[in-house]
Amino acid sequence: MGRLLVLCGSYDPKGASMCGAAYFCAAAAYRTGAGIVEIFTPRENYSSLASLVPEAVFSLYGYEEAAEDVGKRLTEAVLRSDAVVIGCGLGKSSLSKSLVKAALSAVTCPILIDADALNIISEDEDIWSLLDEKQRAHTVITPHPGEMSRLCKATVAEILSDTSKCAGNFAQKHGIVCLLKDHHTAISDGERLYLNQSGNAGMASAGMGDLLAGIIGALLARGPKANFENSSIFECVTAGAYLHGLAGDLAAEKYGEYSVTASVVLSEISTAIKLNFGNNTQN
């Protein structure tokens, strides 16, 4: 059913942890049918994550370790994966930057880049050169308007003035698939454009982007193993965006938009999939 690597989560020695991002991403991937989810994260996050996602496989590292040593282990994890998600709650430490570069240098499978990984790239655009033309065709980015503004060196207002054009231009320039989050999320591969209609305002809260990354990551990992042979990266991304929004709509029906959280949306992913595909996991 596909092996997904999740390079997510961070830990600040002063006490701040972003293990929740790794949790939502990994848990959403499992709900979307990933066979194995490997979480590559700081060892301080292990206890919390192991209790929340006991199905996951863990590869742990410490901030005191040499970046080269951690990078080698990450490269090995990337090479044994069917798809990779990087960036959710990753932080912008020097080690995080090294890991983003290591992952992009090694990857040969579909990869989704989100959140802090995008912020790291926006500060060093030369990182794009680590992806060759073939790999870029299997690369997805999922920025919100703030992250997109940093990538494009434009204001948020300029991004929001025409999200379709912005997503399309960026996708065409870099040869990737761009999913630009908004009320009607715009997704483009530089040629095609999809505007997602599912979802609601209650989803504008913490953790939602992590869920989206996990859902799409699972579809990318499942691709060649679940009758997706004729599906493109673009189609996996659009399907993931729709399912994510539908799960949010189901949560809003139960609790009202004000009470929609990432936790309740996570619980509705299975229903969203069942409504569209029934019990046939091969559709």
C-alpha positions as CSV (number, residue, x, y, z in Angstrom):
1,M,0.0,0.0,0.0
2,G,3.0,2.3,-0.2
3,R,5.8,3.4,2.1
4,L,5.7,7.1,3.1
5,L,8.6,8.9,4.7
6,V,7.5,11.9,6.9
7,L,10.4,14.3,7.7
8,C,8.4,16.4,10.1
9,G,8.4,17.8,13.7
10,S,11.1,19.6,15.7
11,Y,12.2,20.1,19.2
12,D,13.6,23.3,20.8
13,P,16.0,22.5,23.7
14,K,14.3,25.3,25.6
15,G,11.2,23.2,25.7
16,A,9.1,24.0,22.5
17,S,8.0,21.0,20.5
18,M,6.3,20.7,17.2
19,C,5.6,17.0,17.3
20,G,1.9,17.6,16.6
21,A,2.7,18.4,13.0
22,A,4.3,15.0,12.5
23,Y,1.4,13.4,14.3
24,F,-1.3,14.9,12.1
25,C,0.7,14.2,8.9
26,A,1.4,10.6,9.7
27,A,-2.0,9.8,11.1
28,A,-3.7,11.3,8.0
29,A,-1.5,9.3,5.8
30,Y,-2.5,6.1,7.6
31,R,-6.2,7.0,7.3
32,T,-5.7,7.5,3.6
33,G,-4.3,4.1,3.1
34,A,-0.5,4.3,3.4
35,G,1.0,0.9,4.1
36,I,3.9,2.1,6.2
37,V,4.6,5.6,7.5
38,E,8.2,6.2,8.7
39,I,8.6,9.3,10.9
40,F,12.0,10.9,10.8
41,T,12.0,13.3,13.8
42,P,14.0,14.4,16.9
43,R,14.2,11.7,19.5
44,E,12.6,14.0,22.1
45,N,9.3,13.6,20.1
46,Y,9.3,9.8,20.2
47,S,7.3,9.2,23.4
48,S,4.5,11.4,22.4
49,L,4.3,10.3,18.8
50,A,4.7,6.6,19.6
51,S,1.6,6.8,21.9
52,L,-0.4,8.7,19.3
53,V,0.7,6.8,16.1
54,P,1.8,3.3,17.4
55,E,1.6,2.0,13.8
56,A,4.4,4.2,12.7
57,V,8.1,3.3,12.1
58,F,10.5,5.8,13.7
59,S,13.9,7.0,12.7
60,L,15.2,9.4,15.4
61,Y,18.0,11.9,15.5
62,G,19.5,14.4,18.0
63,Y,20.4,18.0,17.5
64,E,23.8,17.3,19.0
65,E,24.7,14.9,16.2
66,A,26.7,15.9,13.2
67,A,24.6,17.0,10.4
68,E,26.5,14.7,8.0
69,D,25.6,11.6,10.1
70,V,21.9,12.5,10.3
71,G,21.9,13.3,6.6
72,K,23.3,9.9,5.8
73,R,20.5,8.2,7.7
74,L,17.9,10.4,6.1
75,T,19.3,9.5,2.7
76,E,18.8,5.8,3.4
77,A,15.3,6.5,4.6
78,V,14.5,8.5,1.4
79,L,15.8,5.7,-0.8
80,R,13.6,3.0,0.8
81,S,10.4,5.1,0.4
82,D,7.7,5.3,-2.3
83,A,7.0,9.0,-1.4
84,V,8.3,11.6,0.9
85,V,6.7,14.5,2.8
86,I,9.1,17.1,4.3
87,G,8.6,20.3,6.2
88,C,5.6,20.1,8.6
89,G,6.8,21.6,11.9
90,L,10.4,21.0,10.9
91,G,11.7,24.4,12.2
92,K,14.5,26.4,10.6
93,S,17.5,25.3,12.5
94,S,20.8,24.8,10.8
95,L,20.2,21.0,11.0
96,S,16.7,21.4,9.5
97,K,18.2,23.2,6.6
98,S,20.8,20.5,6.1
99,L,18.1,17.8,6.2
100,V,16.0,19.6,3.5
101,K,19.1,19.7,1.3
102,A,19.9,16.0,2.0
103,A,16.3,14.9,1.2
104,L,16.1,16.9,-2.1
105,S,19.6,15.6,-3.1
106,A,18.6,12.0,-2.6
107,V,15.0,11.7,-3.6
108,T,14.0,9.8,-6.7
109,C,10.3,9.2,-5.8
110,P,7.3,11.7,-5.5
111,I,8.0,14.3,-2.8
112,L,5.7,16.9,-1.2
113,I,7.4,20.0,0.3
114,D,5.5,22.0,2.8
115,A,5.7,24.6,5.6
116,D,9.2,25.2,7.1
117,A,10.9,23.3,4.2
118,L,9.4,26.0,1.9
119,N,10.5,28.7,4.2
120,I,14.0,27.3,4.1
121,I,14.0,27.2,0.3
122,S,12.7,30.8,0.1
123,E,15.8,31.9,1.9
124,D,18.1,29.9,-0.4
125,E,16.6,29.5,-3.9
126,D,19.7,27.6,-5.0
127,I,18.2,24.6,-3.3
128,W,15.8,24.2,-6.3
129,S,18.9,23.2,-8.3
130,L,19.2,20.0,-6.2
131,L,16.1,18.7,-8.1
132,D,16.7,17.7,-11.8
133,E,14.0,18.1,-14.4
134,K,12.7,14.6,-14.1
135,Q,12.4,14.8,-10.3
136,R,10.7,18.2,-10.5
137,A,7.9,16.5,-12.4
138,H,7.3,14.4,-9.3
139,T,7.6,17.3,-6.9
140,V,4.6,19.0,-5.1
141,I,4.6,22.1,-3.0
142,T,1.7,23.1,-0.7
143,P,2.2,26.7,0.5
144,H,-0.3,28.9,2.2
145,P,-0.3,32.6,1.0
146,G,2.3,33.7,3.5
147,E,4.7,30.9,2.5
148,M,4.0,31.6,-1.2
149,S,4.7,35.3,-0.7
150,R,8.2,34.4,0.6
151,L,8.8,32.0,-2.3
152,C,7.7,34.6,-4.9
153,K,9.1,37.7,-3.2
154,A,5.6,39.2,-3.4
155,T,3.1,40.6,-0.9
156,V,0.3,38.4,0.5
157,A,-2.1,40.8,-1.1
158,E,-0.5,40.3,-4.5
159,I,-0.7,36.5,-4.0
160,L,-4.4,36.6,-3.0
161,S,-5.3,38.9,-5.9
162,D,-5.0,36.0,-8.3
163,T,-4.1,32.7,-6.7
164,S,-4.8,30.7,-9.9
165,K,-2.3,32.8,-11.9
166,C,0.3,32.7,-9.1
167,A,0.1,28.9,-8.7
168,G,0.2,28.4,-12.5
169,N,3.2,30.7,-13.0
170,F,5.2,29.2,-10.2
171,A,4.4,25.6,-11.3
172,Q,5.5,26.4,-14.9
173,K,8.6,28.2,-13.8
174,H,9.9,25.3,-11.7
175,G,8.3,22.4,-13.5
176,I,6.4,21.2,-10.4
177,V,2.9,20.9,-9.1
178,C,1.9,23.8,-6.9
179,L,-1.1,23.7,-4.5
180,L,-1.8,27.2,-3.2
181,K,-4.0,27.1,-0.2
182,D,-7.0,29.5,0.0
183,H,-10.8,29.5,0.3
184,H,-10.8,27.8,-3.1
185,T,-7.4,26.1,-3.2
186,A,-5.7,26.5,-6.6
187,I,-3.6,23.6,-8.0
188,S,-1.6,23.7,-11.1
189,D,1.1,21.8,-13.0
190,G,1.8,24.8,-15.2
191,E,-0.6,23.6,-17.8
192,R,-3.8,22.5,-16.0
193,L,-5.6,24.3,-13.2
194,Y,-7.9,22.8,-10.6
195,L,-9.9,24.9,-8.1
196,N,-11.0,22.9,-5.2
197,Q,-14.6,23.5,-4.0
198,S,-14.7,21.4,-0.8
199,G,-13.8,22.7,2.6
200,N,-15.0,25.6,4.8
201,A,-13.7,28.5,6.9
202,G,-13.5,26.4,10.0
203,M,-10.5,24.7,8.5
204,A,-8.4,27.9,8.9
205,S,-6.7,26.6,12.0
206,A,-3.6,24.8,13.2
207,G,-2.8,21.3,11.9
208,M,-5.0,21.4,8.8
209,G,-2.0,21.8,6.4
210,D,-0.3,18.8,8.1
211,L,-3.4,16.7,7.5
212,L,-3.4,17.7,3.8
213,A,0.3,16.8,3.4
214,G,-0.4,13.4,4.9
215,I,-3.4,12.7,2.7
216,I,-1.6,13.7,-0.5
217,G,1.6,11.9,0.7
218,A,-0.3,8.7,1.1
219,L,-1.9,8.9,-2.4
220,L,1.5,9.6,-3.9
221,A,3.0,6.6,-2.0
222,R,0.1,4.3,-3.0
223,G,0.2,5.4,-6.6
224,P,1.8,2.5,-8.5
225,K,0.4,0.0,-6.0
226,A,-3.4,0.8,-6.1
227,N,-4.5,1.1,-9.7
228,F,-3.1,4.6,-9.9
229,E,-0.8,3.7,-12.8
230,N,-2.7,6.0,-15.2
231,S,-3.0,8.8,-12.6
232,S,-0.6,11.7,-12.7
233,I,1.0,13.5,-9.7
234,F,-1.4,16.3,-10.5
235,E,-4.5,14.0,-10.2
236,C,-3.2,12.6,-6.8
237,V,-2.8,16.1,-5.5
238,T,-6.3,17.3,-6.6
239,A,-7.9,14.2,-5.2
240,G,-6.1,14.7,-1.9
241,A,-7.3,18.4,-1.7
242,Y,-10.9,17.3,-2.4
243,L,-10.8,14.6,0.3
244,H,-9.2,16.9,2.8
245,G,-11.9,19.6,2.2
246,L,-14.7,17.0,2.3
247,A,-13.5,15.6,5.6
248,G,-13.6,19.2,6.9
249,D,-17.1,19.6,5.6
250,L,-18.2,16.5,7.4
251,A,-16.7,17.7,10.6
252,A,-18.5,21.1,10.2
253,E,-21.8,19.3,9.8
254,K,-21.3,17.5,13.1
255,Y,-19.7,20.3,15.2
256,G,-20.3,23.6,13.4
257,E,-17.5,25.5,11.7
258,Y,-16.4,27.3,14.9
259,S,-15.5,23.9,16.5
260,V,-13.7,22.3,13.6
261,T,-10.2,21.3,14.6
262,A,-7.5,19.2,12.9
263,S,-8.4,16.3,15.3
264,V,-12.0,16.1,14.3
265,V,-11.1,16.5,10.6
266,L,-8.7,13.6,11.0
267,S,-11.5,11.4,12.3
268,E,-13.6,12.2,9.2
269,I,-11.0,11.2,6.6
270,S,-12.2,7.6,6.5
271,T,-15.8,8.6,5.9
272,A,-14.8,11.0,3.1
273,I,-12.9,8.2,1.4
274,K,-15.8,5.7,1.9
275,L,-18.3,8.2,0.5
276,N,-16.2,8.5,-2.7
277,F,-14.8,5.0,-3.1
278,G,-16.9,2.7,-0.9
279,N,-15.1,-0.2,0.6
280,N,-13.1,-1.0,-2.6
281,T,-9.6,0.2,-1.7
282,Q,-8.4,-0.6,-5.3
283,N,-10.5,2.2,-6.8
